């Protein structure tokens, strides 16, 4: 596709007619396979007519061969431009700048006629004024892309691109899956974007001999792509639509449907994903965990100034792994020695607990978080020995989980040789770190070293304040004064009941395996819960071992309503969560000066149910020594051999409403037979023929023209 584009640009810039026709012909399969149906039809007819031009109009054909199918504003060889670009740069530019029709003169037919007809006279006057003043307009012979500044900028861009490709190499032979090298997301089985030309040629073959106005395109015949937004199923087609755009179109369409109560459709998310819980890519909203610790710290005296003498240190191995920078060229043995010296220097008596990174992590509920944290960097598998120098960046090496596990095994062996105890977890080590610290505190003062708020929450839940020795929690950050948490003292500040439900609060408002609720902060939630006994009892339901799912669902809905300010005792209690969504929408519509963001509304009952189940699963894994719950029964599903969260079991909206927001027009959407135009909507990417970019009812048409 890049080669075709380069050929097309060369043909336009240099006035090469034959190369122009060949380039347009080469584009046809890509128009067909990607759903640019009106572009395909018009380009196909254009090529048919232009190939007959030598016979139908030899004079014009001869002029085009001589390079006159493009226009030039200068005499430069590389200065040819298509007529539509010239119109934009000359006529439309003068129309839209100071003195043009869009700057106060009006756009009536009379005004347009006067303005257009006066332009030739104005041009002549302009030329004569240049002649009189001897101030003729001229251009430099040097092309702007040949200037020193432009060359330096291009060189910097190439260097940046090469660095990106080195970290996310598409030629990695150890990973032959079709994937997005920026995000690291692996394509599903149905994605065939790599076969785009063959798919497009097949569609073009089916067009031959058909009447142009009768031929229709089917989505099933086009390629399936990887998109950054989640698809919406409309008439058996999977359409990629931005969640906010879909919400606005559905609301606008619902108001036009006769006899439809708008409040009834808020049972559905009206968005391609539950936007209060998931972002546009379909990933759970990333948790913001530190505010919970800040809120607890402000509730009373939770810490001490200094640690006791000769404590036992329990180190989070994952945090330790990121603490030491690696020098390129050092052997892996030398890298391990740096970690060993760091621990011996700072923590004389210590136990290190490492995470596990086996193949079973693909079936872990934390796999989605690992996807996000990797930022698309997929390192190659490195088979290394102690004496082998490390030739790649630390981040690239550790981005491969097999590399990371092999290095942790080597590092653990080195620690063991020096008498430093280390424990390797089978998966996430947070619970093991907390339990190890509490177990060792039975005979000695213990300091847990880590950065994660999860550790603080687990320590506060599991610690026994009647034990003889103390347990502390602090960061490994050496810069500035860090907080030293006295866990038993903090638990007394919180109280037994609030400490017990703290894992539920943390999980419900967002942790690594559950989504953050948009607009609901941890500090505000903690304050609201600590002063509300009814809310406290609702959170306690999540601590039950064999909970009734109906009771759990009711508790989850009540908690969400309370977090949005409409729970029992709030003064504005609304019984139904879906009606609360509608009520919030009405309030925001009445008070907001801009459009209502769909993510600012509470989730539907359906989406809240799955969120509640995921919270319960995480809480049980934290508080039980052994948790035998099946994630697929608690808000998760197995997809491509990986656990992914279930967003919702309902479609984004009723099918009859989804059909309204798209059209199937074949001829430009110029009349009110177009369902989008009929309901006052602009065509969008969900429309089957025009895709919102190639018709008269699309705002993107004007945007594209302005850009060119």
CORLINWO-V218391 format. One record per run of one state. SS is the DSSP state (a for helix, b for strand, c for the rest). FROM is the first residue (numbers start at 1). LEN is the number of residues. If there is no record, write none. Layout:
SS,FROM,LEN
SS,FROM,LEN
//
This chain:
c,1,1
a,2,13
c,15,2
a,17,17
c,34,3
a,37,15
c,52,1
a,53,4
c,57,1
a,58,8
c,66,5
b,71,2
c,73,7
b,80,2
c,82,1
a,83,14
c,97,4
a,101,5
c,106,3
a,109,25
c,134,10
a,144,3
c,147,1
a,148,20
c,168,11
b,179,1
c,180,6
b,186,1
c,187,6
a,193,15
c,208,11
a,219,3
c,222,9
b,231,4
c,235,2
b,237,4
c,241,2
a,243,14
c,257,5
a,262,6
c,268,10
b,278,1
c,279,5
b,284,1
c,285,5
a,290,8
c,298,5
b,303,1
c,304,8
b,312,5
a,317,7
c,324,7
b,331,1
a,332,15
c,347,3
b,350,5
c,355,4
a,359,5
c,364,3
a,367,8
c,375,14
b,389,1
c,390,4
a,394,5
c,399,2
a,401,17
c,418,3
b,421,4
c,425,5
a,430,11
c,441,5
b,446,4
c,450,3
a,453,10
c,463,8
b,471,4
c,475,9
b,484,3
a,487,8
c,495,1
a,496,13
c,509,13
a,522,9
c,531,2
a,533,11
c,544,5
a,549,15
c,564,13
a,577,15
c,592,6
a,598,3
c,601,4
a,605,19
c,624,7
a,631,3
c,634,2
b,636,4
c,640,2
b,642,4
c,646,9
a,655,6
c,661,14
a,675,4
c,679,20
a,699,9
c,708,1
//
